[in-house]
Amino acid sequence: MIYTLTVNPSLDYIVDIEHFDEGKVNRTKSEILNPGGKGINVSIVLTNLGLENKALGFTAGFTGKQIEDMLCAKNVKSDFIHINKGFSRINVKMRAQEESEINGRGPEITKADLDLLFARLEKLNQDDILVLAGSIPVDLPKTFYSDIMKALSPKGVKFVVDATGDLLKKSLEFKPFMVKPNNHELGEIFGVELKTKEDVAPYAQKFREMGAQNVLVSMAGQGALLAAADGNIYQGPAPEGKLVNSVGAGDSMVAGFITGYLKSGSYKEALKMGLCTGSASACSEELATKEVVDTFLKNYNSL
């Protein structure tokens, strides 16, 4: 079974405004409401691609219930821990002459809540994959992901980590199956600027040497590079398509990579699936569906 963990999920309220005028009443021309959070996005896309999985994390209040109801409507299984105080955050994404975001804080997570989470995670075993995705609330330690991995490593659980900074670096000790920084995040860790795939390749390999089995580096319109566990470097451009909405494209790439690898056992095919799934989301208003991904796969011959 594949499990995803979203510590601080959200309701994403996406609005389109013709022209935003500060200090005035602005009216939307369209609105979208989605359940949000990187792990949740991975779960939605995995479900769309036909892979059974379960979304874990914390929810609270009326917004938390709405997140769970919306996931249920998308046939995504979940097992969230309900926090008694506060409410799950609302993130506002405004698309006008520029894109702007206001992200909520979310409820306070107590030690008792964390204990419940760890008790559920203890049931995972060597047949399971755990996707640790996204940032964490400021009141949780930066060792949070590595603490989970330390507890579950003896059980043989496979880890996929999509995080930044210390959350990502501290995970390497536990040899995650795959990590997915983008080129900017990878560069920040090493204190360098990585603009091209030629720039990225040696640092992706270095990240492997530090512990990650597979390092998948997303590069937006340039595609992605994979430093794979077989010692090879695979790279491919992004499939052609019109950008509609970049939200969730990286999470979709993670879901696509997992799907491609589980179905083929090939790192090259996993990268191809990841690229096509990421682009399917970027070129759609909603997250990638199997039909759109299949269309991209049929027309992609660049890897």
C-alpha positions in Angstrom: 0.0 0.0 0.0 1.1 3.6 -0.7 0.5 6.1 2.1 0.9 9.9 1.8 1.4 12.2 4.7 0.2 15.8 4.6 0.8 17.4 8.0 -1.0 20.6 7.3 -3.6 20.1 4.5 -5.7 23.0 3.2 -8.7 24.1 1.2 -7.2 25.9 -1.8 -9.4 28.7 -3.0 -8.2 29.7 -6.4 -9.7 32.9 -7.9 -9.2 34.6 -11.3 -9.5 38.3 -11.3 -9.3 40.4 -14.5 -7.2 43.1 -12.9 -6.4 43.4 -9.1 -6.7 46.9 -7.7 -5.3 47.2 -4.2 -7.6 48.9 -1.7 -10.7 48.4 -3.8 -13.4 45.9 -4.1 -12.3 43.2 -6.7 -14.7 40.7 -8.2 -13.7 37.3 -9.4 -14.4 36.0 -12.9 -14.0 32.4 -11.9 -13.4 30.4 -8.7 -12.1 26.9 -7.9 -12.1 25.1 -4.5 -9.8 22.1 -4.1 -8.4 20.0 -1.3 -4.7 21.0 -1.0 -1.4 19.9 0.3 1.5 18.1 -1.5 0.7 14.7 -0.1 -3.0 15.1 -0.8 -2.1 16.0 -4.4 0.0 12.9 -4.7 -2.9 10.8 -3.4 -5.4 12.3 -5.8 -3.1 11.6 -8.8 -2.2 8.1 -7.7 -5.9 7.4 -7.4 -6.5 8.9 -10.9 -3.8 6.6 -12.2 -5.4 3.5 -10.6 -3.0 3.0 -7.7 -4.6 2.2 -4.3 -3.3 4.5 -1.6 -4.4 6.2 1.6 -3.9 9.9 2.6 -2.8 10.5 6.2 -2.3 13.7 8.2 -4.3 16.0 10.5 -7.6 17.8 9.9 -9.6 20.2 12.1 -12.9 22.0 12.1 -15.4 22.6 9.2 -12.6 23.0 6.7 -11.1 19.7 7.7 -14.4 18.0 7.2 -14.7 19.6 3.8 -11.2 18.4 2.8 -12.2 14.8 3.7 -15.6 15.0 2.0 -13.9 16.3 -1.2 -11.3 13.5 -1.2 -14.1 11.0 -0.7 -15.9 12.4 -3.7 -12.7 11.8 -5.7 -12.5 8.2 -4.4 -9.4 9.0 -2.4 -9.1 6.9 0.8 -8.0 8.8 3.9 -7.4 8.2 7.6 -6.8 11.7 9.1 -6.4 12.4 12.8 -9.0 15.0 13.9 -7.7 17.9 15.9 -10.2 19.2 18.4 -9.2 22.9 18.3 -9.0 25.3 15.3 -9.6 24.5 11.7 -7.6 23.3 8.7 -6.2 26.2 6.8 -7.5 28.0 3.8 -5.0 29.0 1.1 -6.1 31.7 -1.3 -4.4 31.8 -4.7 -5.2 34.8 -6.8 -4.5 34.9 -10.5 -4.6 38.4 -11.9 -1.9 40.4 -13.6 0.4 38.6 -11.3 -0.1 35.4 -9.2 -0.3 36.0 -5.4 -1.0 33.6 -2.5 -2.1 33.9 1.1 -1.5 30.7 3.0 -3.2 30.0 6.3 -1.4 28.8 9.4 -3.5 25.8 10.3 -4.4 24.3 13.7 -1.9 23.6 16.5 -0.7 20.0 16.6 -0.1 18.7 20.1 2.1 15.9 21.4 -1.0 13.8 21.8 -1.9 14.3 18.2 1.6 13.3 17.1 1.5 10.2 19.3 -1.7 9.1 17.5 0.0 9.6 14.1 3.1 7.6 15.1 0.8 4.8 16.4 -0.9 4.6 13.0 2.5 4.7 11.1 3.8 1.9 13.3 1.4 -0.4 11.4 3.3 0.1 8.1 5.7 -2.7 6.9 8.1 -3.6 4.2 5.4 -3.8 1.6 4.4 -0.2 2.1 5.6 3.1 0.6 5.3 6.3 2.6 5.3 9.7 0.8 6.5 12.5 3.1 5.6 15.7 1.2 5.6 19.4 1.8 6.5 21.8 4.6 5.5 21.3 8.2 4.1 23.8 10.8 6.7 26.0 12.5 6.0 24.4 15.9 7.1 20.9 14.8 10.9 20.1 14.9 12.9 20.1 11.6 13.7 16.5 12.4 10.0 15.5 12.0 10.4 13.6 8.8 13.6 12.0 9.9 12.1 11.0 13.2 9.3 9.2 11.3 11.9 7.5 9.1 14.0 6.5 12.0 11.0 4.8 13.6 9.9 3.0 10.5 13.3 2.1 8.8 13.6 -1.2 10.8 10.3 -2.3 9.3 11.6 -1.9 5.8 9.2 0.8 4.7 10.2 2.6 1.5 10.3 6.4 1.7 9.6 9.1 -0.9 10.5 12.6 0.3 9.4 15.8 -1.4 10.6 18.5 1.0 13.2 21.3 1.2 16.1 22.4 3.3 16.8 20.5 6.6 13.7 18.4 6.2 15.1 16.9 3.1 18.8 16.8 4.1 18.0 15.1 7.4 16.1 12.4 5.6 19.1 11.2 3.6 20.5 9.2 6.6 17.6 6.8 6.2 18.3 6.1 2.4 14.9 7.2 1.0 13.9 5.4 -2.2 13.4 8.7 -3.9 13.7 12.4 -3.2 12.4 15.2 -5.5 13.9 18.6 -5.1 13.7 21.1 -7.9 16.9 22.6 -9.3 16.6 25.7 -7.1 16.0 23.7 -3.9 19.0 21.4 -4.7 21.1 24.5 -5.4 20.2 26.1 -2.1 21.3 23.0 -0.2 24.8 23.2 -1.8 25.0 27.0 -2.0 25.2 27.2 -5.8 22.9 28.3 -8.6 21.8 25.4 -10.8 20.3 26.6 -14.1 20.8 23.7 -16.6 20.7 19.9 -16.5 24.5 19.9 -16.9 24.7 22.1 -13.7 22.3 19.8 -11.9 23.8 16.4 -12.7 26.9 16.4 -10.4 24.9 17.7 -7.5 22.1 15.1 -8.0 24.8 12.4 -8.0 26.3 13.9 -4.8 22.9 13.7 -3.2 22.8 10.0 -4.1 26.2 9.6 -2.4 24.7 11.3 0.7 22.0 8.6 1.0 19.1 9.0 -1.5 18.6 6.0 -3.8 17.0 8.0 -6.6 17.2 11.8 -7.0 14.5 13.2 -9.2 15.2 16.9 -9.9 12.3 18.8 -11.5 13.1 21.9 -13.7 9.7 23.3 -14.6 9.7 23.9 -18.4 13.1 22.3 -18.9 11.8 18.9 -17.8 13.6 16.8 -15.2 16.8 14.9 -14.5 17.0 11.6 -12.6 20.2 10.3 -10.8 19.0 6.7 -10.6 19.8 3.9 -8.2 21.3 2.0 -11.1 24.1 4.6 -11.4 22.8 6.2 -14.6 21.7 9.7 -15.3 18.4 10.0 -17.2 17.0 13.2 -18.4 14.1 14.4 -20.5 12.5 17.7 -21.6 9.0 18.6 -20.5 6.3 17.3 -22.9 4.9 20.1 -25.1 1.7 21.7 -23.9 0.1 25.0 -22.9 0.6 25.9 -19.3 -2.7 26.3 -17.5 -2.0 25.8 -13.8 1.4 24.9 -12.3 -0.1 24.1 -8.8 0.5 20.4 -8.1 2.7 19.7 -11.1 5.6 18.6 -9.0 3.4 16.5 -6.8 2.0 14.9 -9.9 5.5 14.1 -11.1 6.1 12.3 -7.8 2.9 10.3 -8.3 3.8 9.5 -11.9 7.3 8.4 -11.0 6.0 6.0 -8.3 3.3 4.6 -10.7 5.8 4.2 -13.6 8.3 2.4 -11.4 5.8 0.1 -9.8 4.4 -0.9 -13.1 7.6 -1.3 -15.1 10.5 -1.7 -12.6 12.4 0.7 -14.9 13.9 4.0 -13.8 13.8 5.4 -17.3 10.1 4.5 -17.7 9.4 5.9 -14.2 11.0 9.2 -15.3 8.9 9.3 -18.5 5.7 8.6 -16.5 6.7 11.3 -14.1 7.3 13.9 -16.8 4.1 13.1 -18.6 2.0 13.2 -15.4 3.6 16.5 -14.2 2.8 18.0 -17.6 -0.7 16.6 -17.6 -1.4 18.6 -14.4 0.4 21.7 -15.6 -1.7 21.7 -18.8 -5.0 21.1 -17.0 -7.2 23.1 -14.6 -7.4 20.0 -12.4 -4.8 17.5 -11.4 -3.7 14.9 -13.9 -6.2 12.3 -15.0 -5.3 8.9 -16.6 -6.8 10.0 -19.9 -4.7 13.1 -20.2 -1.5 11.3 -19.0 -2.0 8.6 -21.6 -2.3 11.2 -24.3 1.0 12.8 -23.2 2.7 9.3 -23.0 1.5 8.4 -26.6 3.1 11.6 -28.0 6.3 11.7 -25.9 9.4 10.3 -27.6 12.1 12.5 -26.2 13.6 10.3 -23.4 
